[in-house]
């Protein structure tokens, strides 16, 4: 049957209407909280407003846009357990940003609270004038978070649905979103106790950044599923009868580890999938009364360690002292059948709900235990960072990530026995700032367990710490290297800036007099000089003038005045304007080798879909891209484009903070030009023949030239580093495979 265009459009419209209605019904079924008539009315009104506002919009996939806010609201209800207020805000979270609906309209219809949440979820219009739009917008979300945590929970649901449906976007867009997700959203999900979100975020990021490894692990997990289930049953069977003796309901099951977790083990241990045995964890959940939770968890632990041999050093007790995000559980590793290591997690039903739902479930149980509220503490620390008006958005994001999104913590004590929780790696100076900013500013010495130690010494679990202060002590530049936490870094930076500002006042006055004599606008002149000398701020310029690092006569040798502006003098012509010798802000320095490769390789690259010879670019030394690597181009502030590998250690930071400066890049054609690649080789030291076998394989069998080689043996083990000339990544991978097959070689990895 042939359908006319009009009938075809009508049929498609009816089908889409059914799709939208079904999505809305699914949302209503997923709501777990009790709804009154007012709640139902508001949810319906929000749904109708969103449907109307987004009626002409479509997602990249072609589906109606309204399906996205409905899906976000469903995730909030089903996977986080949020209530009607959050669901209304989730349905409306994009209307102010993407449609003609105003915040005032939302305020009139739904009240101040929902308007405030929607405002927190709306991107800043002016953010794209900022150094980092992503960082500015994230700071805005967090500024609302401290008032209403539902803002960030809805934001997490929004990001999760975007990641689940990211396939229709271009690859460069996928990479930017994945980088931002792994850099901020996955650690934030961990901090909020949303472990399922964190796991899915990281798995979906890996699927984008390393699709071959992701698919390979997923396929092998599926192939080994039957064998894994058989082993889990064999492990569980002897435990069940003993657990029944507790006479309380319990649940025991095995759960596979995430693909990202397995990928990390393969990379960090440099072993194949087949040699990783702890592909799953066994979880025991006891439905114990609140006042007997600990008792029954420890009884279950006793049963597990009676049946299977424990590894005492692998016991982690987060029941006695919960994690910083409220997570409570006993973790232990035992030796199961066939000598395999098995991780066992033991917790109560309440603990499991908090572990699964995080922040939202925590508030359901708030006040049931006599302990400080971990989220109140955390929100206080976020407020402290937000209270610093002088910190820029990128610095704030770095501090927030370091101070608030840490995965491990240490527990230390004041001289009065008060326990304080700090991120692992925190020092005595961090401890001082955690007590109070003034204690940090005036810290003269640190006493740990009765012994004087350096200010920058890392603290260990159980340390008792005392700070000796001196009112004449002030932060110095080297303090920045002695601290780990974002709070301490932020406070030290502020103190140093203030000190520099005061010292720089003399320099400011001198520069102001000079520019006034030249009849040059002060503001514009200062900004020109800051850009010319590539300085981070005006304060730094004034400080350098005040301390004679830069002098007024020397500065103005490089400039002439033209139409009441200072203009850089071209050294070759004596006039005109040239660019200052660039300084790379992207964390890499091309150097001579980078520039050599740039000129030789111009025709082998496409940047933004166009031949690369249109651009000034160099290859980043932090990751040394080879032809065949997936790559991107990053526009630095002053040094043109840098070409990075997608798996560069700096990629997530670059894309999360400066995604708008990232361009798509790809290799074009083939080339015989040599690139330098570095391999790290480890193995058993079987005598002098090792070097001969390695060099013979590389030079004779593979026909490659060795640029340099370092190898050292110690106590029967050798470590080596070899730099080779290769033409592409395929040749490098073939080389690595061949070297791994040499007797006594245990691992060969590419060094970034």
VOGU-3710 file (C-alpha; in Angstrom, 3 decimals, decimal comma):
1> xxxxxxxxxx> 0,000/0,000/0,000  1,415/3,376/-1,018  0,987/6,236/1,442  0,730/9,862/0,313  3,193/12,328/1,930  0,361/13,905/3,934  -0,861/10,556/5,241  2,727/9,469/5,887  3,363/12,579/7,998  0,082/12,050/9,848
11> xxxxxxxxxx> 0,923/8,419/10,605  4,381/9,408/11,797  2,830/12,103/13,995  0,393/9,644/15,544  3,200/7,173/16,178  5,307/9,852/17,875  2,360/10,945/20,025  1,931/7,323/21,181  5,662/7,165/21,896  5,505/10,330/24,022
21> xxxxxxxxxx> 2,398/9,186/25,910  3,979/5,788/26,635  7,142/7,480/27,919  5,029/9,659/30,223  3,102/6,624/31,530  6,406/4,890/32,242  7,480/7,948/34,245  4,305/7,818/36,342  4,755/4,083/37,005  8,357/4,649/38,128
31> xxxxxxxxxx> 7,444/7,131/40,907  8,011/5,452/44,258  6,974/8,275/46,600  3,401/8,992/47,626  1,719/11,673/45,492  -1,095/13,963/46,596  -3,478/15,725/44,211  -1,260/18,831/44,069  1,787/16,714/43,108  -0,114/14,932/40,327
41> xxxxxxxxxx> -1,434/18,243/39,026  2,057/19,840/38,969  3,654/16,862/37,209  0,913/16,901/34,565  1,230/20,687/34,111  5,032/20,414/33,775  4,651/17,613/31,227  2,182/19,649/29,154  4,361/22,785/29,325  7,442/20,820/28,231
51> xxxxxxxxxx> 5,569/19,070/25,390  4,329/22,423/24,106  7,675/24,216/24,513  9,700/21,476/22,757  7,036/20,606/20,138  9,148/21,690/17,133  12,485/20,422/18,444  14,245/17,154/17,666  17,334/15,452/19,002  20,307/14,559/16,801
61> xxxxxxxxxx> 18,824/11,059/16,448  15,688/12,541/14,881  13,344/11,610/17,724  11,095/14,248/19,383  13,128/16,282/21,887  10,465/15,946/24,604  11,460/12,294/25,064  14,721/13,512/26,641  13,260/15,478/29,614  10,726/12,673/30,198
71> xxxxxxxxxx> 13,602/10,147/30,274  15,590/12,370/32,679  12,592/12,593/35,021  12,168/8,796/34,815  15,817/8,256/35,785  15,335/10,648/38,732  12,321/8,657/39,934  13,394/5,111/39,120  17,161/5,104/39,649  17,633/7,822/42,297
81> xxxxxxxxxx> 14,249/7,781/44,038  13,555/11,527/43,906  10,136/12,997/44,678  7,589/15,128/42,796  9,388/18,500/43,129  12,497/17,107/41,429  10,412/15,401/38,730  8,673/18,680/37,833  12,076/20,416/37,599  13,497/17,526/35,522
91> xxxxxxxxxx> 10,642/17,785/33,015  11,309/21,531/32,696  15,112/21,470/32,922  15,704/22,543/29,289  12,743/24,840/28,587  14,371/28,107/29,730  17,630/27,372/27,924  16,205/26,002/24,664  12,715/27,511/24,237  10,833/30,790/24,644
101> xxxxxxxxxx> 9,558/29,878/28,129  10,986/32,269/30,740  12,045/31,594/34,304  9,368/34,045/35,424  6,657/31,890/33,820  7,918/28,845/35,694  8,009/30,846/38,926  4,403/31,954/38,440  3,102/28,453/37,659  5,183/26,283/39,996
111> xxxxxxxxxx> 6,647/28,535/42,675  10,057/29,780/43,768  11,600/26,424/44,711  11,111/24,767/41,304  12,142/27,993/39,516  15,375/28,035/41,504  16,166/24,406/40,617  15,460/25,022/36,905  17,637/28,149/37,029  20,468/26,084/38,507
121> xxxxxxxxxx> 20,146/23,650/35,587  20,159/26,401/32,940  23,516/27,172/31,322  24,945/30,671/31,569  24,300/32,757/28,459  27,533/34,652/29,053  29,658/31,581/29,702  31,051/31,518/26,189  32,813/34,802/26,870  34,630/33,041/29,692
131> xxxxxxxxxx> 37,973/31,270/29,607  36,198/27,947/30,180  32,432/27,794/29,540  32,234/24,253/30,944  33,915/25,245/34,206  31,766/28,371/34,577  28,557/26,410/34,056  29,608/23,687/36,446  30,408/26,299/39,089  26,891/27,675/38,593
141> xxxxxxxxxx> 25,377/24,212/39,147  27,398/23,794/42,337  26,445/27,238/43,625  22,823/26,038/43,550  23,792/22,604/44,886  24,641/23,991/48,306  21,107/25,356/48,546  19,266/22,383/46,974  21,098/19,146/46,208  18,373/18,099/43,755
151> xxxxxxxxxx> 19,991/20,397/41,171  23,066/18,227/40,878  21,078/14,974/41,094  18,918/16,045/38,132  22,098/17,127/36,345  23,514/13,626/36,879  20,343/12,064/35,437  20,532/14,470/32,475  24,148/13,512/31,793  23,384/9,782/32,136
161> xxxxxxxxxx> 20,608/9,927/29,531  22,814/11,995/27,201  25,563/9,381/27,531  23,115/6,538/26,872  21,929/8,217/23,663  25,218/9,729/22,494  25,577/7,493/19,422  23,917/9,953/17,026  26,473/12,695/17,745  29,690/13,340/15,818
171> xxxxxxxxxx> 32,830/11,656/17,132  34,497/14,903/18,271  31,352/15,865/20,202  31,237/12,395/21,776  34,855/12,752/22,903  34,243/16,138/24,548  31,164/14,891/26,418  32,945/11,682/27,461  35,958/13,646/28,730  33,778/15,968/30,801
181> xxxxxxxxxx> 31,865/12,949/32,128  34,958/11,013/33,222  36,680/14,139/34,579  33,809/15,505/36,692  30,557/13,552/36,577  31,929/10,073/37,367  33,920/11,295/40,429  30,913/13,367/41,524  28,651/10,303/41,240  31,135/8,441/43,454
191> xxxxxxxxxx> 31,126/11,281/45,980  27,322/11,284/46,097  27,278/7,510/46,543  25,643/6,920/43,147  27,832/3,901/42,392  25,612/2,566/39,598  25,833/5,962/37,868  29,598/6,083/38,307  30,013/2,583/36,864  27,791/3,269/33,875
201> xxxxxxxxxx> 29,447/6,652/33,234  32,906/5,075/33,098  31,759/2,136/30,965  30,067/4,463/28,464  33,152/6,736/28,378  35,371/3,727/27,647  32,976/2,659/24,883  33,666/6,033/23,233  37,379/6,517/23,929  38,508/2,917/23,375
211> xxxxxxxxxx> 35,728/1,088/21,504  37,869/-1,884/20,438  38,924/-2,790/23,998  35,393/-2,173/25,294  33,817/-4,525/22,742  36,548/-7,120/23,264  35,965/-7,243/27,045  32,162/-7,212/26,641  32,360/-10,130/24,206  34,638/-12,144/26,499
221> xxxxxxxxxx> 32,392/-11,466/29,506  29,444/-12,829/27,549  31,414/-15,875/26,420  32,497/-16,698/30,000  29,114/-15,948/31,617  28,065/-19,596/32,000  31,403/-20,630/33,498  31,329/-17,606/35,823  27,827/-18,401/37,071  28,860/-21,999/37,693
231> xxxxxxxxxx> 31,813/-20,829/39,782  29,647/-18,345/41,764  27,216/-21,158/42,624  30,119/-23,344/43,712  31,413/-20,509/45,922  28,013/-19,651/47,430  26,667/-23,160/48,102  28,667/-23,942/51,285  27,856/-20,457/52,662  24,076/-20,672/52,378
241> xxxxxxxxxx> 23,458/-23,323/55,031  25,642/-21,463/57,534  23,978/-18,111/56,772  20,548/-19,623/57,389  21,624/-20,274/60,972  21,478/-16,506/61,592  17,675/-16,815/61,428  17,205/-13,542/59,582  16,358/-12,882/55,913  19,430/-12,566/53,706
251> xxxxxxxxxx> 20,280/-12,389/50,029  23,515/-13,630/48,448  24,472/-13,251/44,794  27,378/-12,592/42,454  27,758/-9,430/40,379  30,199/-8,992/37,471  32,752/-6,218/37,745  32,275/-3,316/35,350  33,967/-3,354/31,956  35,921/-0,231/32,932
261> xxxxxxxxxx> 37,165/-1,912/36,119  38,334/-4,978/34,165  39,954/-2,713/31,549  41,903/-0,924/34,307  43,135/-4,242/35,702  44,282/-5,362/32,252  46,175/-2,098/31,725  47,608/-1,660/35,231  48,656/-5,292/35,685  49,521/-5,687/31,990
271> xxxxxxxxxx> 47,866/-9,112/31,819  45,351/-10,553/29,341  41,642/-10,927/30,159  42,074/-14,679/30,674  44,453/-14,128/33,612  42,036/-11,920/35,585  40,073/-14,113/37,965  38,257/-11,564/40,137  35,779/-10,670/37,388  32,946/-10,514/39,902
281> xxxxxxxxxx> 32,150/-9,771/43,530  29,840/-11,745/45,813  27,413/-9,620/47,839  25,653/-10,674/51,051  22,759/-8,474/52,204  21,277/-9,163/55,651  17,846/-7,754/56,507  18,822/-6,893/60,078  17,122/-4,558/62,584  18,803/-1,157/62,752
291> xxxxxxxxxx> 20,288/-1,758/66,205  21,790/-5,138/65,173  23,153/-4,316/61,717  26,823/-4,363/62,709  26,423/-7,562/64,719  24,859/-9,523/61,850  27,298/-8,138/59,259  30,235/-9,294/61,382  28,554/-12,672/61,966  28,190/-13,061/58,186
301> xxxxxxxxxx> 31,864/-12,086/57,813  32,799/-14,761/60,360  30,876/-17,389/58,377  32,542/-16,363/55,080  36,039/-16,533/56,583  35,289/-19,880/58,245  34,305/-21,398/54,902  36,891/-19,695/52,663  40,474/-18,699/53,498  40,610/-14,891/54,038
311> xxxxxxxxxx> 43,360/-12,452/53,116  43,457/-10,346/56,332  45,242/-7,419/54,690  42,343/-7,042/52,228  39,672/-6,427/54,909  38,047/-2,991/54,599  35,738/-1,985/57,439  33,432/0,815/56,295  30,796/-0,145/58,845  32,679/1,107/61,887
321> xxxxxxxxxx> 33,840/4,225/60,023  31,748/4,905/56,883  33,299/6,438/53,778  33,185/10,189/53,270  30,097/9,782/51,065  28,173/7,756/53,663  28,955/4,346/52,132  28,798/1,512/54,673  29,914/-2,055/53,955  32,382/-4,748/54,905
331> xxxxxxxxxx> 34,707/-5,766/52,069  37,032/-8,721/52,251  38,887/-10,922/49,774  39,008/-14,682/50,239  40,504/-17,594/48,344  37,683/-19,541/46,724  37,629/-22,878/44,880  40,539/-23,504/42,470  42,626/-20,920/44,348  40,862/-17,893/42,840
341> xxxxxxxxxx> 40,572/-14,605/44,710  36,959/-13,536/45,327  35,844/-10,183/46,756  32,917/-10,417/49,208  30,798/-7,406/50,202  28,633/-7,636/53,319  26,014/-5,037/54,264  22,506/-4,539/55,629  19,417/-3,754/53,546  19,607/-0,106/54,660
351> xxxxxxxxxx> 23,295/0,107/53,790  22,630/-1,444/50,389  19,902/1,066/49,574  22,236/3,943/50,447  25,005/2,339/48,372  22,662/1,957/45,382  20,812/5,288/45,601  23,401/7,426/47,357  22,459/10,912/48,475  18,677/10,542/48,085
361> xxxxxxxxxx> 18,500/7,322/50,114  20,819/8,800/52,738  18,337/11,574/53,478  15,594/8,976/53,905  17,593/7,529/56,802  19,002/10,813/58,131  19,181/10,941/61,916  19,052/7,186/62,520  22,615/7,121/63,833  24,447/9,349/66,259
371> xxxxxxxxxx> 27,134/10,572/63,909  27,884/13,844/62,078  26,132/14,109/58,745  28,715/13,415/56,033  26,867/15,397/53,378  26,485/18,445/55,612  30,268/18,392/56,103  30,848/18,025/52,392  28,412/20,792/51,447  30,128/23,084/53,965
381> xxxxxxxxxx> 33,456/22,481/52,202  31,862/23,282/48,808  30,425/26,499/50,257  33,887/27,510/51,463  35,311/27,147/47,945  32,396/29,043/46,392  32,889/31,869/48,889  36,247/32,788/47,318  35,341/35,431/44,677  38,914/35,758/43,411
391> xxxxxxxxxx> 39,309/32,186/42,149  38,648/31,677/38,417  36,393/28,882/37,177  39,185/26,544/36,021  41,031/26,873/39,342  37,736/26,314/41,160  37,030/23,154/39,153  40,518/21,813/39,900  40,154/22,571/43,607  36,672/21,074/43,725
401> xxxxxxxxxx> 37,898/17,894/42,055  40,893/17,581/44,392  39,097/18,548/47,598  35,624/17,085/47,119  35,806/14,204/44,664  38,556/12,065/46,173  38,013/8,295/46,239  40,063/7,377/49,302  40,417/9,056/52,650  42,543/8,952/55,797
411> xxxxxxxxxx> 41,239/9,364/59,330  43,358/11,470/61,671  42,791/12,872/65,147  43,208/16,182/66,938  45,019/16,233/70,323  41,544/16,129/71,970  40,625/12,937/70,090  38,291/14,491/67,522  38,403/12,522/64,268  38,837/14,395/60,989
421> xxxxxxxxxx> 38,556/12,910/57,522  40,955/14,059/54,787  41,676/12,792/51,267  44,473/10,267/50,993  47,689/12,212/50,320  46,762/15,129/52,594  49,609/16,618/54,637  50,019/18,234/58,036  49,561/21,628/56,381  46,281/20,417/54,827
431> xxxxxxxxxx> 45,182/19,375/58,312  45,931/22,875/59,612  43,746/24,480/56,943  40,983/21,934/57,595  40,853/23,104/61,234  40,583/26,788/60,306  42,024/29,086/57,648  43,856/31,168/60,296  45,465/28,021/61,745  46,711/27,192/58,235
441> xxxxxxxxxx> 48,007/30,721/57,562  50,039/30,784/60,777  51,200/27,127/60,887  54,829/27,050/61,964  55,295/23,320/62,595  53,421/19,990/62,652  53,663/17,370/65,385  52,450/13,873/64,411  52,175/11,229/67,139  54,375/13,368/69,389
451> xxxxxxxxxx> 57,133/13,787/66,796  58,002/16,946/64,843  57,598/16,310/61,083  57,840/18,453/57,900  54,786/20,542/57,006  54,414/18,632/53,731  54,577/15,093/55,129  51,580/12,953/54,109  49,361/11,779/56,961  48,441/8,152/57,659
461> xxxxxxxxxx> 45,326/6,547/59,123  45,235/6,923/62,912  47,780/9,765/63,143  47,281/12,244/65,963  48,172/15,714/64,673  48,984/18,939/66,510  49,699/22,261/64,787  52,144/24,776/66,279  51,233/28,311/65,167  53,081/31,618/65,054
471> xxxxxxxxxx> 51,226/34,899/64,486  54,163/36,164/62,378  54,075/33,168/60,021  52,640/33,727/56,527  52,136/31,411/53,498  55,032/31,320/51,043  55,352/30,141/47,436  56,760/26,729/48,402  53,640/25,998/50,481  51,764/25,304/47,251
481> xxxxxxxxxx> 53,896/22,179/46,831  53,206/21,025/50,403  49,429/20,680/50,220  47,020/18,305/48,510  43,492/19,522/49,256  41,650/22,097/47,187  40,790/24,163/50,255  44,423/24,579/51,289  45,534/25,343/47,721  42,788/27,930/47,314
491> xxxxxxxxxx> 43,566/29,663/50,618  47,317/29,746/49,926  46,731/31,147/46,434  44,469/33,839/47,858  47,046/34,790/50,496  49,848/34,959/47,926  47,695/37,011/45,545  46,843/39,419/48,324  50,532/39,722/49,237  51,441/40,301/45,614
501> xxxxxxxxxx> 48,594/42,801/45,238  49,896/44,847/48,166  53,491/44,696/46,923  52,342/45,439/43,373  50,631/48,688/44,332  53,923/50,563/43,815  54,318/48,990/40,372  50,726/49,884/39,489  51,278/53,522/40,359  54,506/53,664/38,334
511> xxxxxxxxxx> 52,830/52,123/35,267  49,822/54,401/35,660  52,074/57,493/35,590  53,896/56,242/32,474  50,691/55,481/30,534  49,191/58,820/31,581  52,250/60,648/30,211  51,879/58,702/26,937  48,138/59,584/26,865  47,267/55,882/26,673
521> xxxxxxxxxx> 44,136/54,456/28,309  45,294/52,689/31,479  42,932/49,679/31,289  43,653/48,953/27,633  47,405/49,485/28,044  47,660/47,142/31,015  45,711/44,408/29,208  48,031/44,717/26,198  51,092/44,244/28,426  49,550/41,276/30,265
531> xxxxxxxxxx> 48,915/39,570/26,921  52,358/40,435/25,557  54,192/38,923/28,531  51,727/36,018/28,779  51,030/36,751/32,462  48,145/35,208/34,413  46,800/38,526/35,739  47,308/42,265/36,133  48,438/41,657/39,706  51,389/39,646/38,388
541> xxxxxxxxxx> 52,371/42,489/36,020  52,282/45,105/38,809  54,194/42,757/41,142  56,979/42,215/38,589  57,323/45,957/38,020  57,420/46,585/41,784  60,144/43,955/42,286  62,137/45,136/39,215  61,681/41,811/37,408  60,262/44,036/34,679
551> xxxxxxxxxx> 61,286/47,693/34,498  59,299/50,513/32,918  62,120/51,526/30,476  62,645/47,927/29,319  58,906/47,372/28,829  58,422/50,380/26,583  61,436/49,602/24,388  59,137/47,076/22,679  56,206/49,435/22,059  55,294/52,627/20,266
561> xxxxxxxxxx> 52,206/54,802/20,724  49,670/54,938/17,909  46,241/56,625/18,225  46,460/56,592/22,035  47,288/52,878/22,091  50,539/51,048/22,673  51,470/48,863/19,692  54,241/46,274/19,606  57,262/47,210/17,483  58,229/44,698/14,798
571> xxxxxxxxxx> 61,983/44,076/15,362  62,498/43,410/11,630  60,709/46,506/10,382  60,944/48,837/13,301  57,154/49,239/13,268  53,958/47,247/12,904  52,896/44,358/15,097  54,205/40,863/15,495  53,282/38,034/17,819  55,168/37,438/21,008
581> xxxxxxxxxx> 57,187/34,226/21,175  54,474/31,812/22,226  54,293/29,839/25,405  52,256/26,630/25,258  49,478/26,507/27,849  48,403/23,031/26,851  50,936/21,214/29,003  53,325/20,298/26,158  56,267/21,800/24,324  56,775/20,857/20,706
591> xxxxxxxxxx> 60,462/21,688/20,622  62,627/21,201/17,535  61,491/17,642/16,960  57,817/18,672/17,122  58,405/21,488/14,617  60,383/19,179/12,302  57,580/16,669/12,281  55,008/19,421/11,745  56,560/20,561/8,481  57,159/17,036/7,208
601> xxxxxxxxxx> 53,695/15,792/8,080  51,447/18,667/6,975  49,861/16,787/4,081  49,204/13,734/6,227  46,687/15,431/8,501  43,183/16,807/8,262  42,143/19,310/10,941  38,482/20,205/11,084  38,055/18,384/7,771  40,587/20,616/5,983
611> xxxxxxxxxx> 44,255/20,114/5,052  46,454/20,776/8,061  48,846/23,047/6,155  46,359/25,859/6,810  47,399/25,832/10,458  50,456/26,236/12,634  50,598/23,015/14,644  52,935/20,649/16,436  52,679/17,176/17,948  52,254/17,043/21,718
621> xxxxxxxxxx> 55,146/15,419/23,567  52,919/14,347/26,454  51,463/11,554/24,302  53,565/11,409/21,074  50,825/10,613/18,524  51,646/8,155/15,739  49,888/7,754/12,387  46,948/5,451/13,076  46,314/6,778/16,616  42,951/8,445/17,182
631> xxxxxxxxxx> 43,828/12,129/17,611  42,400/15,620/18,151  43,700/19,174/17,771  43,759/21,603/20,701  44,043/25,356/20,133  46,368/26,694/22,834  46,245/30,307/23,960  49,497/31,360/22,341  51,181/28,427/20,595  48,806/27,440/17,826
641> xxxxxxxxxx> 47,397/23,914/17,570  48,765/20,891/19,391  47,926/17,394/18,153  47,133/14,976/21,004  46,126/11,331/21,162  42,562/10,761/22,330  44,051/8,660/25,144  46,558/11,330/26,148  46,796/11,697/29,959  45,896/15,387/29,495
651> xxxxxxxxxx> 42,930/14,754/27,159  40,193/14,635/29,815  41,409/17,857/31,439  41,679/19,673/28,078  38,271/18,583/26,814  36,487/19,073/30,143  37,793/22,618/30,637  38,444/23,821/27,085  36,202/21,699/24,865  35,331/24,696/22,694
661> xxxxxxxxxx> 39,005/24,925/21,639  39,160/21,279/20,510  38,967/20,440/16,800  38,572/17,131/15,052  41,807/15,773/13,525  42,589/12,651/11,537  45,424/11,070/9,615  45,247/11,060/5,832  46,973/8,527/3,595  50,243/6,803/4,404
671> xxxxxxxxxx> 53,809/7,949/4,914  57,257/6,495/5,346  58,365/9,303/7,674  59,742/8,033/10,986  58,231/8,902/14,345  59,766/8,163/17,730  57,932/5,744/20,041  59,022/4,605/23,499  58,483/1,110/24,916  58,940/-0,101/28,478
681> xxxxxxxxxx> 59,985/-3,754/28,695  60,078/-5,860/31,881  60,993/-9,491/32,431  63,190/-12,135/34,036  66,908/-11,352/33,967  68,297/-14,496/32,346  71,768/-13,105/31,776  73,489/-11,169/28,969  71,464/-12,851/26,218  68,379/-10,737/26,970
691> xxxxxxxxxx> 69,718/-7,587/25,309  70,918/-9,575/22,304  67,498/-11,209/21,822  65,687/-7,854/22,129  67,950/-5,958/19,723  68,016/-8,912/17,318  64,233/-9,023/17,122  63,962/-5,255/16,644  66,817/-4,725/14,193  67,092/-8,005/12,279
701> xxxxxxxxxx> 63,573/-9,439/12,222  61,507/-6,237/12,275  64,008/-4,009/10,474  63,565/-1,056/12,832  66,166/1,462/13,971  66,762/1,890/17,703  67,166/5,516/18,780  68,202/4,762/22,376  68,077/1,912/24,871  68,375/1,707/28,657
711> xxxxxxxxxx> 68,183/-1,608/30,504  69,050/-2,601/34,074  68,772/-5,869/36,000  68,174/-6,273/39,717  67,611/-9,410/41,813  66,608/-11,561/38,847  64,360/-8,925/37,232  65,098/-6,441/34,465  63,505/-3,168/33,384  64,247/-1,528/30,068
721> xxxxxxxxxx> 63,211/1,488/28,032  63,696/1,529/24,261  63,083/4,386/21,823  62,326/3,213/18,284  61,718/4,838/14,921  58,377/3,630/13,511  56,126/4,841/10,702  52,707/4,184/12,289  50,868/2,623/15,205  50,314/-0,683/13,372
731> xxxxxxxxxx> 54,062/-1,175/13,068  54,463/-0,334/16,762  51,775/-2,828/17,840  53,334/-5,575/15,698  56,678/-4,829/17,354  55,126/-5,062/20,821  53,497/-8,429/20,002  56,804/-9,868/18,750  58,732/-8,645/21,795  56,156/-10,171/24,169
741> xxxxxxxxxx> 56,764/-13,546/22,538  60,465/-13,480/23,454  61,297/-15,910/26,258  61,654/-14,258/29,694  59,874/-11,046/28,595  56,833/-10,556/30,859  55,442/-7,205/29,661  55,829/-4,652/26,884  53,889/-1,393/27,093  53,877/1,860/25,159
751> xx> 55,098/4,731/27,295  53,034/7,922/27,022
//
